[in-house]
Amino acid sequence: MGKPNIRLNPQIDSIRNRVLLQKGTEILLSIALLLPQPTKKVGKGRRPYDYRIVLVLCILRILLRKKYADYEAEMRFDKRLMEMLKIDKLPCKSTINNYALMFTLSFLSNFNKKLIEAWIKKPVDLLLDSSGIRLVGRSIWFCIKSKKKILKKDFDKIHIAVSLCSLLIANFKISNSKRNDSPFLKKLLKPFRVLGLVIADKGYSGKKNAEYVANKKGAFFSPFKKNVNPTGFSIWNKLYKLWKNLSFICEGIYHQRSKVEAVFSALNSRYGDQLYAIKWYMRRREMAMRFIAYNVRIIIGIQIAREKNIPLWVRA
């Protein structure tokens, strides 16, 4: 796909950096308070923290690009955070890490859906793509002791569905590097009842995927592989004839998929392309929180763009 051809408006980026802590906390807290209240502990002992507050702190740590040591030194005693969260004492870094074990991938995915629900137009137009994320949490000695092979291409694979109009990450899945892209189309599109444009590369191309999108009233745009020769009166055959007879129109729509490169570029430049946790489930939860942090930054950018009446995205 090459380099992204659009980028965030530098004017918006400058304003956003000044209000990131305040607006980011307000947005995350407004969604977190919609979650079920924690059960009250009965008996003696220290009272646990509200998991909703800890969830906000976990995502804020990533949003502000702080390591656990940075959180302990810079965020834990920040009076602004205490006032916004209405708490007298913030949890330590060990508590933050322990609570992060509670937040499963499905829980974080549902939180992300609530976060972006009001910011995506319906029916939603989606761009589908996948990319790899490097794993650097394994040392040679750890792999020898646990009898695990060390591979040069040891990485996880992220699959995302991005809103065409706002470039918000509407849904995501994370798998190991050996999984194919095609089966993940249904998983990415499952939460949406009605679809608009669904633009994906050849990795997602297939008859079943085309029919699945059509059943949700969507328009599937994906190039056909060379060995495809559909027949009959199916949706798959109609799409094939459309691409064959009106290729210039179909390719013009399909090339909008290049915008998804701006999302990967923003994720890598802001949060890096590496995951350091040893446990696979912690790596994937960390990546899911990066997606949520990215969406918070975009939502803040949308708010600023509307206030200042300037475009959110400009040409790179």
Kinemage of the C-alpha trace (Angstrom):
@kinemage 1
@onewidth
@group {chain A} dominant
@subgroup {mainchain}
@vectorlist {calphas} color= white
{ca met a 1} P 0.000 0.000 0.000
{ca gly a 2} L 2.950 2.346 0.542
{ca lys a 3} L 2.926 5.490 2.661
{ca pro a 4} L -0.328 7.150 3.800
{ca asn a 5} L -1.537 9.985 1.572
{ca ile a 6} L -3.366 11.845 4.352
{ca arg a 7} L -2.420 12.983 7.848
{ca leu a 8} L -3.987 14.736 10.811
{ca asn a 9} L -4.213 18.506 10.487
{ca pro a 10} L -1.083 19.885 12.296
{ca gln a 11} L -3.151 22.768 13.693
{ca ile a 12} L -5.514 20.310 15.389
{ca asp a 13} L -2.610 18.194 16.632
{ca ser a 14} L -1.050 21.232 18.301
{ca ile a 15} L -4.272 22.143 20.131
{ca arg a 16} L -4.969 18.520 21.075
{ca asn a 17} L -1.619 18.058 22.795
{ca arg a 18} L -2.478 20.900 25.197
{ca val a 19} L -5.854 19.473 26.245
{ca leu a 20} L -5.140 15.751 25.898
{ca leu a 21} L -5.151 14.913 29.615
{ca gln a 22} L -8.336 16.782 30.458
{ca lys a 23} L -10.428 15.831 27.433
{ca gly a 24} L -9.093 12.265 27.338
{ca thr a 25} L -10.036 11.713 30.981
{ca glu a 26} L -13.511 13.217 30.466
{ca ile a 27} L -14.235 11.012 27.427
{ca leu a 28} L -12.990 7.793 29.053
{ca leu a 29} L -14.749 8.507 32.332
{ca ser a 30} L -18.072 9.219 30.610
{ca ile a 31} L -17.983 5.745 29.006
{ca ala a 32} L -16.531 3.913 32.029
{ca leu a 33} L -19.320 5.137 34.318
{ca leu a 34} L -21.846 3.427 32.028
{ca leu a 35} L -20.360 0.048 33.008
{ca pro a 36} L -21.920 -1.981 35.856
{ca gln a 37} L -20.992 -0.818 39.333
{ca pro a 38} L -18.503 -2.995 41.222
{ca thr a 39} L -19.830 -5.265 43.938
{ca lys a 40} L -19.216 -3.945 47.425
{ca lys a 41} L -16.785 -5.938 49.523
{ca val a 42} L -18.199 -7.254 52.784
{ca gly a 43} L -16.007 -7.823 55.829
{ca lys a 44} L -12.650 -6.603 57.006
{ca gly a 45} L -9.648 -5.666 54.905
{ca arg a 46} L -8.724 -2.964 52.470
{ca arg a 47} L -11.489 -1.891 50.106
{ca pro a 48} L -10.672 -2.528 46.419
{ca tyr a 49} L -10.510 0.278 43.890
{ca asp a 50} L -13.393 0.863 41.509
{ca tyr a 51} L -12.402 -1.166 38.433
{ca arg a 52} L -13.895 1.552 36.204
{ca ile a 53} L -11.466 4.155 37.588
{ca val a 54} L -8.530 1.766 37.177
{ca leu a 55} L -9.597 1.055 33.575
{ca val a 56} L -9.510 4.797 32.836
{ca leu a 57} L -6.016 5.011 34.354
{ca cys a 58} L -4.784 2.002 32.323
{ca ile a 59} L -5.875 3.606 29.058
{ca leu a 60} L -4.647 7.055 30.115
{ca arg a 61} L -1.194 5.603 30.756
{ca ile a 62} L -1.042 4.395 27.163
{ca leu a 63} L -2.701 7.551 25.815
{ca leu a 64} L 0.029 9.676 27.422
{ca arg a 65} L 2.755 7.181 26.409
{ca lys a 66} L 3.863 6.447 29.952
{ca lys a 67} L 5.577 3.278 31.128
{ca tyr a 68} L 4.648 1.852 34.523
{ca ala a 69} L 7.650 3.605 36.093
{ca asp a 70} L 6.555 6.897 34.502
{ca tyr a 71} L 3.036 6.405 35.854
{ca glu a 72} L 4.425 5.987 39.372
{ca ala a 73} L 6.622 9.091 39.096
{ca glu a 74} L 4.394 11.453 37.075
{ca met a 75} L 0.739 10.390 37.115
{ca arg a 76} L 0.083 8.795 40.489
{ca phe a 77} L 0.332 12.048 42.459
{ca asp a 78} L -1.172 14.341 39.824
{ca lys a 79} L -3.792 16.465 41.609
{ca arg a 80} L -5.583 17.186 38.329
{ca leu a 81} L -6.255 13.474 37.836
{ca met a 82} L -7.453 13.087 41.412
{ca glu a 83} L -9.918 15.964 40.983
{ca met a 84} L -11.270 14.709 37.652
{ca leu a 85} L -11.618 11.126 38.923
{ca lys a 86} L -12.906 12.312 42.333
{ca ile a 87} L -10.528 10.092 44.259
{ca asp a 88} L -8.162 10.999 47.115
{ca lys a 89} L -5.423 8.491 46.314
{ca leu a 90} L -4.531 6.888 42.994
{ca pro a 91} L -3.462 3.210 42.879
{ca cys a 92} L 0.204 2.271 42.533
{ca lys a 93} L 1.715 0.785 39.369
{ca ser a 94} L 1.473 -2.788 40.715
{ca thr a 95} L -2.256 -2.359 41.341
{ca ile a 96} L -2.714 -0.957 37.843
{ca asn a 97} L -0.916 -3.976 36.391
{ca asn a 98} L -2.929 -6.449 38.499
{ca tyr a 99} L -6.263 -4.902 37.551
{ca ala a 100} L -5.268 -5.038 33.876
{ca leu a 101} L -5.526 -8.837 34.135
{ca met a 102} L -9.285 -8.432 34.689
{ca phe a 103} L -9.904 -6.631 31.404
{ca thr a 104} L -10.362 -9.358 28.805
{ca leu a 105} L -10.168 -8.743 25.076
{ca ser a 106} L -13.956 -9.023 24.672
{ca phe a 107} L -14.485 -6.550 27.539
{ca leu a 108} L -12.149 -4.018 25.908
{ca ser a 109} L -13.800 -4.574 22.525
{ca asn a 110} L -17.236 -3.788 23.999
{ca phe a 111} L -15.805 -0.700 25.716
{ca asn a 112} L -14.439 0.479 22.359
{ca lys a 113} L -17.854 0.010 20.703
{ca lys a 114} L -19.520 2.191 23.341
{ca leu a 115} L -16.770 4.782 22.947
{ca ile a 116} L -17.181 5.289 19.187
{ca glu a 117} L -20.907 4.603 18.850
{ca ala a 118} L -21.892 8.276 18.679
{ca trp a 119} L -19.031 9.220 16.337
{ca ile a 120} L -19.678 6.828 13.420
{ca lys a 121} L -22.276 7.524 10.753
{ca lys a 122} L -24.872 4.840 10.001
{ca pro a 123} L -24.786 2.815 7.808
{ca val a 124} L -21.083 2.553 8.413
{ca asp a 125} L -18.497 2.483 5.594
{ca leu a 126} L -15.529 0.321 6.579
{ca leu a 127} L -11.952 -0.288 5.474
{ca leu a 128} L -10.523 -3.699 6.388
{ca asp a 129} L -6.849 -4.521 6.696
{ca ser a 130} L -4.312 -6.391 8.806
{ca ser a 131} L -0.761 -5.829 9.959
{ca gly a 132} L 1.875 -7.398 12.171
{ca ile a 133} L 3.148 -6.254 15.567
{ca arg a 134} L 6.567 -7.363 16.800
{ca leu a 135} L 7.015 -9.337 20.010
{ca val a 136} L 10.084 -8.472 22.066
{ca gly a 137} L 9.070 -9.851 25.441
{ca arg a 138} L 11.004 -13.067 24.994
{ca ser a 139} L 14.606 -13.418 26.078
{ca ile a 140} L 16.859 -16.188 24.786
{ca trp a 141} L 17.233 -17.643 28.294
{ca phe a 142} L 13.452 -17.652 28.881
{ca cys a 143} L 12.884 -19.505 25.608
{ca ile a 144} L 15.548 -22.098 26.441
{ca lys a 145} L 14.024 -22.789 29.859
{ca ser a 146} L 10.456 -22.946 28.560
{ca lys a 147} L 11.577 -24.931 25.459
{ca lys a 148} L 10.054 -22.439 23.026
{ca lys a 149} L 11.469 -21.792 19.598
{ca ile a 150} L 12.787 -18.338 18.784
{ca leu a 151} L 11.623 -17.253 15.341
{ca lys a 152} L 12.924 -14.290 13.364
{ca lys a 153} L 9.380 -13.438 12.320
{ca asp a 154} L 7.750 -13.802 15.729
{ca phe a 155} L 4.772 -11.448 15.787
{ca asp a 156} L 1.061 -11.113 16.402
{ca lys a 157} L -1.389 -10.149 13.682
{ca ile a 158} L -3.926 -7.363 14.139
{ca his a 159} L -7.103 -7.155 12.053
{ca ile a 160} L -8.991 -3.857 12.100
{ca ala a 161} L -12.149 -2.382 10.598
{ca val a 162} L -11.754 1.394 10.183
{ca ser a 163} L -14.533 3.918 9.575
{ca leu a 164} L -14.028 5.528 6.162
{ca cys a 165} L -15.277 8.988 7.175
{ca ser a 166} L -13.502 9.464 10.514
{ca leu a 167} L -10.757 6.760 10.477
{ca leu a 168} L -11.889 5.536 13.895
{ca ile a 169} L -11.159 1.865 14.621
{ca ala a 170} L -14.702 0.461 14.653
{ca asn a 171} L -13.715 -3.113 15.526
{ca phe a 172} L -10.567 -5.182 15.954
{ca lys a 173} L -9.341 -8.745 16.344
{ca ile a 174} L -5.895 -10.056 17.259
{ca ser a 175} L -4.511 -13.430 16.198
{ca asn a 176} L -1.216 -15.223 15.764
{ca ser a 177} L 0.841 -14.652 12.634
{ca lys a 178} L -0.238 -17.853 10.874
{ca arg a 179} L -3.955 -17.028 10.623
{ca asn a 180} L -5.431 -16.063 7.255
{ca asp a 181} L -7.255 -12.761 6.789
{ca ser a 182} L -10.415 -14.027 5.084
{ca pro a 183} L -12.214 -15.639 8.098
{ca phe a 184} L -11.845 -12.435 10.093
{ca leu a 185} L -14.147 -10.437 7.809
{ca lys a 186} L -17.260 -11.934 9.399
{ca lys a 187} L -15.842 -11.438 12.895
{ca leu a 188} L -15.043 -7.785 12.209
{ca leu a 189} L -18.440 -7.032 10.653
{ca lys a 190} L -20.592 -9.053 13.068
{ca pro a 191} L -21.514 -6.119 15.401
{ca phe a 192} L -22.980 -4.029 12.536
{ca arg a 193} L -26.569 -4.671 11.456
{ca val a 194} L -26.492 -2.513 8.316
{ca leu a 195} L -23.361 -1.897 6.266
{ca gly a 196} L -22.410 0.648 3.630
{ca leu a 197} L -19.191 0.285 1.656
{ca val a 198} L -16.865 -2.502 2.751
{ca ile a 199} L -13.453 -2.124 1.119
{ca ala a 200} L -10.842 -4.849 1.590
{ca asp a 201} L -7.831 -6.291 -0.221
{ca lys a 202} L -7.536 -9.674 -1.946
{ca gly a 203} L -6.877 -11.415 1.362
{ca tyr a 204} L -10.563 -10.967 2.259
{ca ser a 205} L -11.890 -11.713 -1.234
{ca gly a 206} L -14.267 -14.662 -1.484
{ca lys a 207} L -17.809 -15.735 -2.337
{ca lys a 208} L -18.921 -16.293 1.270
{ca asn a 209} L -17.594 -12.921 2.384
{ca ala a 210} L -19.334 -11.139 -0.505
{ca glu a 211} L -22.651 -12.815 0.337
{ca tyr a 212} L -22.221 -11.987 4.032
{ca val a 213} L -21.786 -8.270 3.237
{ca ala a 214} L -24.724 -8.333 0.807
{ca asn a 215} L -26.984 -9.889 3.466
{ca lys a 216} L -26.265 -6.832 5.614
{ca lys a 217} L -27.168 -4.523 2.697
{ca gly a 218} L -23.520 -3.593 2.147
{ca ala a 219} L -21.470 -3.099 -1.023
{ca phe a 220} L -18.343 -5.280 -1.075
{ca phe a 221} L -15.331 -3.910 -2.970
{ca ser a 222} L -12.368 -6.230 -3.145
{ca pro a 223} L -10.176 -7.133 -6.155
{ca phe a 224} L -10.628 -10.615 -7.575
{ca lys a 225} L -7.850 -13.156 -7.573
{ca lys a 226} L -6.496 -14.395 -10.910
{ca asn a 227} L -7.886 -17.923 -10.582
{ca val a 228} L -11.505 -16.781 -9.982
{ca asn a 229} L -14.119 -17.611 -12.642
{ca pro a 230} L -17.612 -17.346 -11.080
{ca thr a 231} L -20.775 -18.519 -12.841
{ca gly a 232} L -24.523 -18.436 -12.211
{ca phe a 233} L -26.695 -15.662 -10.774
{ca ser a 234} L -24.984 -15.196 -7.425
{ca ile a 235} L -23.806 -11.908 -5.903
{ca trp a 236} L -20.258 -13.126 -6.455
{ca asn a 237} L -20.794 -13.385 -10.216
{ca lys a 238} L -22.494 -9.972 -10.383
{ca leu a 239} L -19.569 -8.357 -8.590
{ca tyr a 240} L -17.153 -10.051 -10.962
{ca lys a 241} L -18.976 -8.632 -14.003
{ca leu a 242} L -19.075 -5.203 -12.378
{ca trp a 243} L -15.302 -5.231 -11.852
{ca lys a 244} L -14.744 -6.531 -15.384
{ca asn a 245} L -16.968 -3.999 -17.184
{ca leu a 246} L -16.544 -0.940 -14.936
{ca ser a 247} L -13.075 -1.494 -13.566
{ca phe a 248} L -12.161 2.219 -13.502
{ca ile a 249} L -15.088 2.999 -11.169
{ca cys a 250} L -14.474 -0.005 -8.909
{ca glu a 251} L -10.766 0.705 -8.644
{ca gly a 252} L -11.474 4.343 -7.815
{ca ile a 253} L -13.621 3.245 -4.872
{ca tyr a 254} L -11.177 0.510 -3.853
{ca his a 255} L -8.194 2.897 -3.718
{ca gln a 256} L -9.797 4.665 -0.758
{ca arg a 257} L -8.440 1.722 1.222
{ca ser a 258} L -5.078 3.523 1.221
{ca lys a 259} L -6.475 5.639 4.081
{ca val a 260} L -6.107 2.683 6.423
{ca glu a 261} L -2.331 3.137 6.120
{ca ala a 262} L -2.739 6.438 7.969
{ca val a 263} L -4.189 4.476 10.902
{ca phe a 264} L -1.302 1.988 11.011
{ca ser a 265} L 1.170 4.853 10.632
{ca ala a 266} L -0.422 6.728 13.553
{ca leu a 267} L -0.410 3.600 15.753
{ca asn a 268} L 3.230 2.800 15.013
{ca ser a 269} L 4.557 6.356 15.298
{ca arg a 270} L 2.646 7.076 18.495
{ca tyr a 271} L 2.832 3.792 20.399
{ca gly a 272} L 5.531 1.865 18.525
{ca asp a 273} L 5.334 -1.420 16.636
{ca gln a 274} L 6.449 -3.660 19.510
{ca leu a 275} L 4.803 -5.524 22.384
{ca tyr a 276} L 6.915 -6.375 25.421
{ca ala a 277} L 4.714 -8.602 27.601
{ca ile a 278} L 5.683 -12.277 27.843
{ca lys a 279} L 2.148 -13.667 28.226
{ca trp a 280} L 0.183 -13.692 24.961
{ca tyr a 281} L -3.057 -12.503 26.574
{ca met a 282} L -1.324 -9.479 28.155
{ca arg a 283} L 0.176 -8.526 24.799
{ca arg a 284} L -3.239 -8.565 23.162
{ca arg a 285} L -4.865 -6.563 25.950
{ca glu a 286} L -2.089 -3.994 25.681
{ca met a 287} L -2.725 -3.746 21.936
{ca ala a 288} L -6.474 -3.403 22.474
{ca met a 289} L -5.856 -0.493 24.848
{ca arg a 290} L -3.695 1.120 22.172
{ca phe a 291} L -6.651 0.956 19.790
{ca ile a 292} L -8.881 2.625 22.394
{ca ala a 293} L -6.247 5.287 23.099
{ca tyr a 294} L -5.979 5.975 19.354
{ca asn a 295} L -9.768 6.387 19.125
{ca val a 296} L -9.754 8.822 22.058
{ca arg a 297} L -7.173 10.959 20.268
{ca ile a 298} L -9.252 10.960 17.082
{ca ile a 299} L -12.456 11.864 18.965
{ca ile a 300} L -10.670 14.804 20.600
{ca gly a 301} L -9.453 15.830 17.137
{ca ile a 302} L -13.018 15.670 15.774
{ca gln a 303} L -14.250 17.862 18.632
{ca ile a 304} L -11.539 20.461 17.961
{ca ala a 305} L -12.195 20.370 14.198
{ca arg a 306} L -15.871 21.100 14.781
{ca glu a 307} L -15.150 23.895 17.272
{ca lys a 308} L -12.590 25.626 15.022
{ca asn a 309} L -14.407 24.748 11.768
{ca ile a 310} L -11.250 23.334 10.134
{ca pro a 311} L -10.654 20.002 8.347
{ca leu a 312} L -9.571 17.056 10.495
{ca trp a 313} L -7.451 15.413 7.772
{ca val a 314} L -5.135 17.029 5.208
{ca arg a 315} L -2.950 15.628 2.460
{ca ala a 316} L 0.415 14.265 3.616
